[in-house]
Amino acid sequence: MSPSRSGLLAGGNFIVDHVKIIDAYPDQDMLASILGQTQANGGGPYNVLKDLAAMGASFPLAAAGMVGEDDNGRWIREDCRVHGIDTVQLHATKERATSYTDAMTVAGTGRRTFFHQRGANALFDVPHVDFRISSARIFHLGYLMLLDTLDSFAPDGRTQASHLLEKAVAAGLETSVDMVSTEHPQFREIALSALPYTHHLMLNEVEAARVLHRSIPADQPEALLGAASDLLSLGVRQSVTVHTEHGCASVTISGERLHQPSLLIPPGYSKGATGAGDAFAAGLLYGLHEQLSLAERLQLAVCTAAASLADPTPSAGLRPVAECLALATEFGFRK
């Protein structure tokens, strides 16, 4: 990685989230009441960029993806402009509408369920990212399993996503990858294709289990550390971090192994978990970019994840880094 590089280029899913707060999740054929709704950013790269802007990141932020030539696409572009996010590589197409998600969040628990329209994200492909015009230090790609073209396999047996990541590495960027929890029939194969070109892999215990083909208890630190180690051995270049609602575990190629509990959130604090995983990723990426220690990165990541819970939308709960870290003093960590 060139020392002259600075900033984050985030590519992949750019989505408009329609976050609906409901009284309860209904059984099939039954009715639930919508108590309130908001429109917000959605998709890993978009959420991470918005989170970092709210955290006061001093380094450049840039988007790479596909939106439709429609109101939602224009809304995303304007939202990025307002938050200082470069959109030179956020392309517009007439072929598909801008992707959107209906995120149903239960008022009493914060648990959420997603109904997703893939839209223009399905067309996002290797030629849509030109690393020659980017001076970013890190290229963050998400979500694998939710980018139809990039998840497809080229004639050489590798995914298009792996080719895109390889181009980023060749251009001198560090790469980070996130996934989405889904029942994709080729989940493991898509993941394995990308790992050799991934410097930093971040995923939850559900996604880790799908790659490793085994159950991973979310509340057992040694199981999480073991999963992270096994994923690292599959070809990841620098680090693997597995996060859960209980905390996170990370291992590095240099032999570091660390578990960090999540914050002890008081009753009534959480207004919804939509975007919490992306907020965790934003904290981790901030720490990577600023070359914080592993312990500092993980502590910031669980704090940014906790901050996101204060609002039902993905990024409105985020605040400057110092205020996120202050939540650890206010709430403390799980035992």
Solvent accessible surface area in square Angstrom, and as a share of the most:
residue,aa,sasa,rsa
1,M,102,0.46
2,S,43,0.28
3,P,128,0.80
4,S,97,0.63
5,R,33,0.12
6,S,41,0.27
7,G,0,0.00
8,L,3,0.01
9,L,2,0.01
10,A,0,0.00
11,G,0,0.00
12,G,0,0.00
13,N,0,0.00
14,F,0,0.00
15,I,6,0.03
16,V,0,0.00
17,D,8,0.04
18,H,42,0.19
19,V,1,0.01
20,K,30,0.13
21,I,33,0.17
22,I,6,0.03
23,D,71,0.37
24,A,53,0.41
25,Y,109,0.41
26,P,42,0.27
27,D,113,0.59
28,Q,161,0.72
29,D,137,0.71
30,M,133,0.59
31,L,153,0.76
32,A,29,0.22
33,S,50,0.32
34,I,91,0.46
35,L,110,0.55
36,G,31,0.30
37,Q,116,0.52
38,T,69,0.40
39,Q,80,0.36
40,A,9,0.07
41,N,5,0.03
42,G,0,0.00
43,G,5,0.05
44,G,0,0.00
45,P,0,0.00
46,Y,0,0.00
47,N,5,0.03
48,V,0,0.00
49,L,0,0.00
50,K,21,0.09
51,D,0,0.00
52,L,0,0.00
53,A,29,0.22
54,A,37,0.29
55,M,4,0.02
56,G,54,0.52
57,A,19,0.15
58,S,108,0.69
59,F,14,0.06
60,P,80,0.51
61,L,14,0.07
62,A,22,0.17
63,A,0,0.00
64,A,0,0.00
65,G,0,0.00
66,M,11,0.05
67,V,1,0.00
68,G,2,0.02
69,E,89,0.40
70,D,38,0.20
71,D,107,0.56
72,N,39,0.20
73,G,1,0.01
74,R,136,0.49
75,W,84,0.29
76,I,0,0.00
77,R,77,0.28
78,E,83,0.37
79,D,19,0.10
80,C,0,0.00
81,R,156,0.57
82,V,92,0.53
83,H,73,0.32
84,G,59,0.57
85,I,6,0.03
86,D,67,0.35
87,T,32,0.19
88,V,105,0.60
89,Q,13,0.06
90,L,1,0.01
91,H,61,0.27
92,A,45,0.35
93,T,13,0.07
94,K,176,0.75
95,E,139,0.62
96,R,108,0.39
97,A,62,0.48
98,T,1,0.01
99,S,0,0.00
100,Y,81,0.31
101,T,8,0.04
102,D,35,0.18
103,A,0,0.00
104,M,38,0.17
105,T,1,0.00
106,V,22,0.12
107,A,53,0.41
108,G,74,0.71
109,T,91,0.53
110,G,4,0.04
111,R,151,0.55
112,R,82,0.30
113,T,51,0.30
114,F,98,0.41
115,F,104,0.43
116,H,61,0.27
117,Q,80,0.36
118,R,87,0.32
119,G,5,0.04
120,A,0,0.00
121,N,1,0.00
122,A,6,0.05
123,L,42,0.21
124,F,0,0.00
125,D,37,0.19
126,V,20,0.12
127,P,105,0.66
128,H,48,0.22
129,V,2,0.01
130,D,38,0.20
131,F,8,0.03
132,R,215,0.78
133,I,110,0.56
134,S,17,0.11
135,S,76,0.49
136,A,8,0.07
137,R,37,0.14
138,I,1,0.01
139,F,0,0.00
140,H,0,0.00
141,L,0,0.00
142,G,0,0.00
143,Y,27,0.10
144,L,0,0.00
145,M,0,0.00
146,L,21,0.11
147,L,1,0.00
148,D,66,0.34
149,T,39,0.23
150,L,0,0.00
151,D,9,0.05
152,S,48,0.31
153,F,73,0.30
154,A,16,0.12
155,P,148,0.93
156,D,88,0.45
157,G,50,0.48
158,R,54,0.20
159,T,0,0.00
160,Q,47,0.21
161,A,0,0.00
162,S,0,0.00
163,H,45,0.20
164,L,0,0.00
165,L,0,0.00
166,E,67,0.30
167,K,90,0.38
168,A,0,0.00
169,V,35,0.20
170,A,90,0.70
171,A,39,0.30
172,G,23,0.22
173,L,3,0.02
174,E,27,0.12
175,T,0,0.00
176,S,0,0.00
177,V,0,0.00
178,D,7,0.04
179,M,4,0.02
180,V,34,0.19
181,S,55,0.36
182,T,43,0.25
183,E,141,0.63
184,H,49,0.22
185,P,123,0.78
186,Q,79,0.35
187,F,9,0.04
188,R,70,0.26
189,E,85,0.38
190,I,1,0.00
191,A,0,0.00
192,L,53,0.26
193,S,17,0.11
194,A,0,0.00
195,L,0,0.00
196,P,54,0.34
197,Y,39,0.15
198,T,0,0.00
199,H,20,0.09
200,H,7,0.03
201,L,1,0.01
202,M,1,0.00
203,L,0,0.00
204,N,33,0.17
205,E,36,0.16
206,V,57,0.33
207,E,7,0.03
208,A,0,0.00
209,A,20,0.16
210,R,65,0.24
211,V,1,0.00
212,L,26,0.13
213,H,137,0.61
214,R,103,0.38
215,S,102,0.66
216,I,13,0.07
217,P,48,0.30
218,A,24,0.19
219,D,87,0.45
220,Q,94,0.42
221,P,54,0.34
222,E,121,0.54
223,A,31,0.24
224,L,1,0.01
225,L,13,0.06
226,G,25,0.24
227,A,0,0.00
228,A,0,0.00
229,S,36,0.23
230,D,56,0.29
231,L,0,0.00
232,L,23,0.11
233,S,92,0.59
234,L,62,0.31
235,G,33,0.32
236,V,4,0.02
237,R,97,0.35
238,Q,64,0.28
239,S,8,0.05
240,V,0,0.00
241,T,3,0.02
242,V,0,0.00
243,H,24,0.11
244,T,19,0.11
245,E,109,0.49
246,H,58,0.26
247,G,1,0.01
248,C,0,0.00
249,A,0,0.00
250,S,0,0.00
251,V,3,0.02
252,T,13,0.08
253,I,113,0.57
254,S,92,0.59
255,G,57,0.55
256,E,84,0.38
257,R,120,0.44
258,L,60,0.30
259,H,50,0.22
260,Q,19,0.08
261,P,35,0.22
262,S,16,0.10
263,L,2,0.01
264,L,102,0.51
265,I,47,0.24
266,P,52,0.33
267,P,140,0.88
268,G,66,0.64
269,Y,36,0.14
270,S,41,0.27
271,K,106,0.45
272,G,0,0.00
273,A,22,0.17
274,T,4,0.03
275,G,9,0.09
276,A,17,0.13
277,G,23,0.22
278,D,8,0.04
279,A,0,0.00
280,F,7,0.03
281,A,1,0.01
282,A,0,0.00
283,G,0,0.00
284,L,6,0.03
285,L,2,0.01
286,Y,37,0.14
287,G,0,0.00
288,L,23,0.11
289,H,8,0.04
290,E,69,0.31
291,Q,138,0.62
292,L,54,0.27
293,S,59,0.38
294,L,8,0.04
295,A,53,0.41
296,E,90,0.41
297,R,29,0.11
298,L,0,0.00
299,Q,68,0.30
300,L,3,0.01
301,A,0,0.00
302,V,6,0.04
303,C,0,0.00
304,T,0,0.00
305,A,19,0.15
306,A,5,0.04
307,A,0,0.00
308,S,1,0.01
309,L,29,0.14
310,A,34,0.26
311,D,37,0.19
312,P,30,0.19
313,T,13,0.08
314,P,0,0.00
315,S,7,0.05
316,A,72,0.56
317,G,8,0.08
318,L,13,0.07
319,R,65,0.24
320,P,66,0.41
321,V,27,0.15
322,A,77,0.60
323,E,88,0.39
324,C,0,0.00
325,L,67,0.33
326,A,54,0.42
327,L,5,0.03
328,A,14,0.11
329,T,126,0.74
330,E,120,0.54
331,F,36,0.15
332,G,27,0.26
333,F,65,0.27
334,R,80,0.29
335,K,238,1.01
